[in-house]
């Protein structure tokens, strides 16, 4: 005898349950549509979140530079307007520093472990925070030796250099520099850079070399600025301000004194206009 799924005109309880599942649940097509929408939203949000993170790191970097520059100014207040020496110049030909060690900061940023050289620097007493010497976007690691490609797992202690136009006994015979804060006139303090975010392969000593306009017959990089902040670097200036400069082209370190490409000329000229120029020769 055949069983009937209907009793007194009502739906069998089993079929009623199946109908409720079909009516209230997702179909395969609906689920795929939801997944596609989530994927689209994620693809839109992830770049925005990444950009927000980059901006936050750049803001922290600028804060570091602002604090370093304040320490730099406080030093001049205590030393009769004299600027802190910037003598730890790395000599690429012999892979060691030249000159004495009397400097705002010592040590080779690529190879030094710990912050001993930062603590021995002339600015330490004005801000005893080693963290302000390192850009938060700098992911570079300590090398085993100068020029080595072998890396350790330890982060570096410094990402910033000081302009070679500031109180350097090592290069002053060739590169003009300022010795007093009040002497900075050309360019004016608002356009004379003090600290710069330096390329991780270029940085060694604490001195940032910029050859002034007219010093060489062609445009050569001494040290190289970083491009880790949206193809740009952060710089501080003698009036205490901090700015972000975006470069025309990415920066790729090859060697000291590498030629600037034609596309890079606006970038290197921009830096040259932010250091002390060569004295005008008498006619």
Phi, psi and omega in degrees: 000130183288138176272141180256142177270004179242138177227115179057039177077009180255153178290139177300139183306325179296315178293325179298321179296316180297321180294322179296319177299316181295322183284325186263339183274175177272140169276167180299319180296316180298319180296319179296323178295317179297316179298319179296320179295317178299319180296320179294316179298319179297318180295334178277326185277323185300312177299323180294319178293321178296318178295320179297321178295317179298320179294321179296319179293321178294323177297317178296320178299315179295325176296319176302312182295323178296319179291321177297319181291325175296318176299321178300317179291318179299325176300315180296326178297325182273352187231042173053042175080356180287138179283149179296137178301151183228060193261356181276084184258125181274129179264110185290337182286330181245002178055046176203162182286151175251155177080186181278175185260010179285101189205161177300332178205144180246179172091155176266113185298334183281333189240346186283136176257131181086185185240025182300317183290329177294318180294333179276351180288162186285348180263352187301319183294346182262347173196103185268056176232107182294337183295335183284355179271355185236130176289133181293344177270356181280109181260010184291156181242157180295136176272156180290332179198160179304132179081353181282149174263358180278125185249150171266183178268000186271135176290154179284164183263351185210144178234354189244149175234160177258144181306136177292354177274009182243113168035064179242115179286335185289320187248001189295337179293334181250319184255118181295143180222167174257143179252337180236146180297319181291346181278346184289106183235322185225107359290165179294162183307328181290345180237004179264111186280146181252302180242150181218144175286116192256144178305137187294335178270340180274323187294135173219274175288191185260007184256131179253113184274123170235121177282122181297159177302133178087353181289324180235154180291342176220165186279117178235143173277133167278274168265168186240131176289159178281165174228027186281350177255084178053052182058042180206178180226159174258141181226149171249159186232164189293345176271003179094355181280162179227142183218159174253127177248123176266133183271155178293325182226157174298154181254123182232114182284133175241309181193164176296134180079022179289149183289141173280133178289160177305324180291335182273350185307316178299327180291313183288326177294323178300318177292320180299328179282356180250014175235170180293132183276165176294146179296145180286127181285141179292139180280000000 
